[in-house]
Amino acid sequence: MNQSEKTPKTIATLDGNTLMAREFAPLRFSVDKILPQGLFILAGSPKIGKSWLSLDLCQAVATGGKLWDYQAEQGNVLYLALEDNYHRLQNRLRQMEAETLDISRLHMATASFGLQDGLLEQINNLVAANAGTNLIAIDTLEHIRNGEQTSNLYACDYRDMNRLREITNRHPLTLLLIHHTRKMYDPDPLNTISGSTGLIGAVDGVFVLEKAKRTVEGAKLTIANRDTEGFCFNLRFAKEV
């Protein structure tokens, strides 16, 4: 068969009637109403409480408990705490009174491969070995981004997000990426997320944690998801012991 005889490529389409007649599984949540399955970013400035909040989320899912008034769907959890060590994680869990709970479903690691060096294979193997994994939290996103960076920041951001989305396309779980915000003020919290709009455009939702001052206990958490209503919570972090 010569080049002119090859079957031309066409775009796969679905007509409106067929789409409306199709039945889809309902949206599943790792934490009811506020954290569906999919790819999400939790962003905030350094040392503001992002790691505490992400560990609290992980503990709630691992135990089938609640995050505030919202019920978590119990399942296995992978927490890549790439800016911490096990001693610090133990101290945090003790302050969260985790010793009174069964947290055997919470799996933690303080090191992993980078996105270009086999991270996706690592995660896929772990999920395959731990059926019922509902949540993976990576703290922080920058620790796994070791790919070639070009002058086109948007293209790099979108490329890396699409690679991470392979995980949520393959497995029914939530992938939460802990990330930083810029120092500049903006009335829209989503505009403070470090990087290009390629990050926000490629994910299913964004959580932005803010404080008026790093030393105060009060904080505001803004949630903007594609498939749920928006939320804004006033939080209070207990002082570290």
Backbone torsions as a table, in degrees:
resi	resn	phi	psi	omega
1	MET	NA	125.3	179.4
2	ASN	-85.7	176.1	-174.7
3	GLN	-58.9	-38.1	-176.4
4	SER	-71.7	-18.4	-177.1
5	GLU	-94.8	-2.0	179.3
6	LYS	-68.7	146.3	178.5
7	THR	-66.0	125.5	-179.3
8	PRO	-65.4	145.5	178.8
9	LYS	-77.8	139.2	178.7
10	THR	-129.3	161.2	177.2
11	ILE	-85.4	128.9	176.7
12	ALA	-72.0	127.3	-178.2
13	THR	-125.1	166.7	176.8
14	LEU	-137.2	123.4	-177.8
15	ASP	-75.6	159.8	-174.0
16	GLY	-57.8	-43.2	-179.0
17	ASN	-64.1	-41.0	179.2
18	THR	-65.7	-40.3	178.7
19	LEU	-62.4	-45.1	-177.2
20	MET	-68.5	-23.8	179.9
21	ALA	-86.7	-11.5	-176.8
22	ARG	-79.0	142.7	177.3
23	GLU	-104.0	129.2	178.6
24	PHE	-112.5	148.7	175.6
25	ALA	-65.2	142.9	179.6
26	PRO	-63.4	154.6	178.2
27	LEU	-62.4	128.9	178.6
28	ARG	-98.7	152.5	-176.5
29	PHE	-124.8	141.5	167.3
30	SER	-79.8	-38.6	171.6
31	VAL	-129.0	122.2	-171.6
32	ASP	-49.3	131.4	173.7
33	LYS	73.1	-33.8	-172.2
34	ILE	-106.9	-22.8	-177.7
35	LEU	-135.4	89.9	177.3
36	PRO	-75.4	177.0	172.2
37	GLN	-76.0	145.8	-176.9
38	GLY	140.0	-162.2	-175.6
39	LEU	-108.2	124.0	-173.7
40	PHE	-136.0	156.3	175.0
41	ILE	-117.7	133.8	168.7
42	LEU	-113.5	112.4	-173.3
43	ALA	-119.5	151.1	177.1
44	GLY	-176.0	166.8	179.3
45	SER	-71.8	163.9	-178.3
46	PRO	-60.2	144.5	174.3
47	LYS	58.2	33.2	-177.9
48	ILE	-100.4	-15.5	-179.7
49	GLY	122.9	10.5	-179.1
50	LYS	-60.9	-43.0	-178.1
51	SER	-67.8	-37.3	176.0
52	TRP	-62.4	-45.2	-178.9
53	LEU	-65.4	-42.7	-179.7
54	SER	-65.8	-38.3	177.5
55	LEU	-67.6	-36.3	176.2
56	ASP	-62.5	-42.3	175.7
57	LEU	-60.5	-46.5	-178.8
58	CYS	-61.5	-43.5	-179.7
59	GLN	-63.9	-41.1	-179.7
60	ALA	-60.9	-43.8	-179.4
61	VAL	-70.5	-42.0	-178.3
62	ALA	-63.4	-30.7	-177.6
63	THR	-100.8	-8.5	-175.2
64	GLY	69.6	28.5	-179.1
65	GLY	-91.4	-149.4	-178.9
66	LYS	-122.7	147.4	166.0
67	LEU	-106.8	106.3	-172.3
68	TRP	59.4	-116.7	179.9
69	ASP	-101.3	11.7	-172.2
70	TYR	-110.8	125.3	-176.6
71	GLN	-74.6	134.6	175.8
72	ALA	-94.5	147.3	174.9
73	GLU	-87.6	114.9	-174.3
74	GLN	-64.9	137.6	177.6
75	GLY	-172.7	176.2	176.2
76	ASN	-71.8	147.4	-176.8
77	VAL	-131.3	137.6	171.9
78	LEU	-114.2	120.2	178.1
79	TYR	-116.1	108.5	176.6
80	LEU	-90.2	95.3	-177.8
81	ALA	-92.3	78.4	-168.2
82	LEU	-82.5	-3.6	174.5
83	GLU	-109.5	8.4	-173.9
84	ASP	-125.9	178.8	171.9
85	ASN	-128.7	170.0	-174.6
86	TYR	-67.0	-31.7	177.9
87	HIS	-62.0	-45.9	179.1
88	ARG	-64.6	-40.4	178.4
89	LEU	-62.9	-40.8	178.1
90	GLN	-61.7	-43.8	179.1
91	ASN	-61.1	-42.3	-180.0
92	ARG	-65.0	-43.4	179.5
93	LEU	-64.1	-35.8	177.0
94	ARG	-65.4	-40.7	178.1
95	GLN	-67.8	-24.2	175.9
96	MET	-87.8	4.8	179.2
97	GLU	59.9	36.1	-179.3
98	ALA	-69.7	-17.1	179.6
99	GLU	-64.4	-19.0	178.8
100	THR	-87.3	-1.3	-175.0
101	LEU	-119.4	162.5	172.4
102	ASP	-91.4	103.8	-178.5
103	ILE	-109.8	30.4	-179.7
104	SER	-66.6	-18.1	178.6
105	ARG	-87.5	-2.3	177.5
106	LEU	-93.7	109.6	-179.0
107	HIS	-105.2	125.5	-175.2
108	MET	-120.4	147.7	175.3
109	ALA	-144.0	145.5	-179.8
110	THR	-108.7	5.7	176.7
111	ALA	-151.0	149.4	176.8
112	SER	-157.6	171.1	173.1
113	PHE	-71.5	164.8	173.8
114	GLY	-84.1	170.7	-177.2
115	LEU	-61.4	-29.8	-179.7
116	GLN	-91.6	-6.9	-170.8
117	ASP	-112.3	10.3	177.3
118	GLY	118.2	13.1	-179.7
119	LEU	-60.0	-43.6	-178.5
120	LEU	-61.2	-40.3	178.1
121	GLU	-65.7	-40.9	177.3
122	GLN	-56.8	-49.1	-176.7
123	ILE	-67.5	-43.1	179.8
124	ASN	-61.6	-38.9	178.5
125	ASN	-66.8	-40.6	-179.9
126	LEU	-66.8	-42.1	178.9
127	VAL	-64.2	-39.2	178.6
128	ALA	-64.0	-32.8	-179.3
129	ALA	-84.8	-12.7	-178.5
130	ASN	-129.0	80.8	-178.5
131	ALA	-59.3	143.1	179.2
132	GLY	84.4	26.4	174.8
133	THR	-74.9	122.2	-177.4
134	ASN	-103.9	-26.8	-172.3
135	LEU	-143.4	135.4	170.2
136	ILE	-126.5	125.7	177.4
137	ALA	-117.5	129.0	179.7
138	ILE	-114.6	114.5	-174.3
139	ASP	-123.6	94.6	14.1
140	THR	-122.9	171.0	178.8
141	LEU	-58.0	-42.2	-176.0
142	GLU	-62.0	-26.2	-178.7
143	HIS	-68.8	-20.0	-178.0
144	ILE	-107.1	-3.1	-177.5
145	ARG	-91.6	94.1	-179.9
146	ASN	-120.9	21.8	-179.4
147	GLY	-81.4	171.8	178.8
148	GLU	-65.0	127.6	178.7
149	GLN	-101.8	125.7	178.9
150	THR	-106.0	179.3	178.7
151	SER	-69.7	-16.2	-179.8
152	ASN	-92.6	90.2	-176.7
153	LEU	-61.6	-39.8	-180.0
154	TYR	-58.6	-45.8	-178.4
155	ALA	-63.7	-40.3	178.8
156	CYS	-65.3	-45.1	179.4
157	ASP	-61.0	-46.0	-177.7
158	TYR	-67.4	-37.3	177.8
159	ARG	-60.6	-48.6	-177.5
160	ASP	-66.7	-37.8	178.2
161	MET	-65.7	-39.0	178.8
162	ASN	-65.9	-34.2	176.8
163	ARG	-66.7	-41.7	178.5
164	LEU	-68.8	-31.3	179.0
165	ARG	-64.9	-21.1	176.6
166	GLU	-56.5	-32.0	-179.9
167	ILE	-66.9	-48.8	-177.8
168	THR	-74.6	-21.8	173.9
169	ASN	-73.0	-30.1	-176.4
170	ARG	-89.9	-32.0	-175.2
171	HIS	-126.8	141.6	178.5
172	PRO	-80.7	80.2	-176.9
173	LEU	-148.6	174.8	175.3
174	THR	-103.7	130.4	174.4
175	LEU	-112.8	113.9	-176.1
176	LEU	-109.4	120.6	-178.2
177	LEU	-103.4	119.8	178.6
178	ILE	-85.9	129.3	-170.9
179	HIS	-142.1	173.6	-177.1
180	HIS	-107.0	159.0	172.7
181	THR	-107.7	163.1	176.5
182	ARG	-82.3	162.3	-179.2
183	LYS	-75.5	-26.0	-176.3
184	MET	-67.0	142.2	-179.5
185	TYR	-80.9	144.7	172.5
186	ASP	-149.1	136.4	-179.5
187	PRO	-63.7	-22.6	175.8
188	ASP	-98.6	110.7	-177.3
189	PRO	-54.9	-31.7	-178.1
190	LEU	-64.1	-27.9	-179.9
191	ASN	-75.0	-9.0	-179.1
192	THR	-89.4	-6.4	-177.2
193	ILE	-67.7	130.5	-178.6
194	SER	-64.8	137.6	-179.3
195	GLY	110.3	-170.9	-178.9
196	SER	-90.5	174.6	175.9
197	THR	-68.0	-8.4	176.0
198	GLY	-63.7	-29.2	177.4
199	LEU	-67.5	-52.6	-177.5
200	ILE	-65.5	-39.3	-177.5
201	GLY	-67.1	-22.6	-174.5
202	ALA	-95.8	-9.8	-176.4
203	VAL	-104.4	167.5	-178.2
204	ASP	-88.9	-12.4	179.8
205	GLY	-176.4	161.3	-176.8
206	VAL	-135.0	134.4	172.6
207	PHE	-113.4	125.6	179.2
208	VAL	-120.2	121.5	-179.6
209	LEU	-102.3	128.4	-177.1
210	GLU	-132.7	148.9	172.0
211	LYS	-134.7	145.2	175.2
212	ALA	-65.3	-40.0	174.8
213	LYS	-141.0	144.8	-176.8
214	ARG	-62.9	-27.5	-175.1
215	THR	-84.3	-10.7	-178.8
216	VAL	-83.1	159.0	-178.4
217	GLU	-85.3	-28.6	-176.8
218	GLY	-77.0	145.1	179.7
219	ALA	-148.1	161.8	176.4
220	LYS	-120.2	133.7	178.0
221	LEU	-117.2	117.8	177.4
222	THR	-103.8	131.0	-179.6
223	ILE	-121.0	126.1	176.9
224	ALA	-129.9	106.6	-179.3
225	ASN	-114.0	153.5	178.6
226	ARG	-68.3	-38.9	-168.4
227	ASP	-110.5	9.6	177.4
228	THR	-135.3	171.1	173.1
229	GLU	-69.4	162.3	176.8
230	GLY	-81.9	156.8	-179.9
231	PHE	-136.8	153.0	171.9
232	CYS	-141.6	118.0	-176.0
233	PHE	-115.7	142.1	169.0
234	ASN	-97.1	117.8	-175.3
235	LEU	-111.3	160.3	174.3
236	ARG	-135.7	122.0	180.0
237	PHE	-94.2	129.6	176.5
238	ALA	-69.1	149.9	179.2
239	LYS	-68.2	140.8	177.7
240	GLU	-70.5	140.9	179.7
241	VAL	-93.6	NA	NA
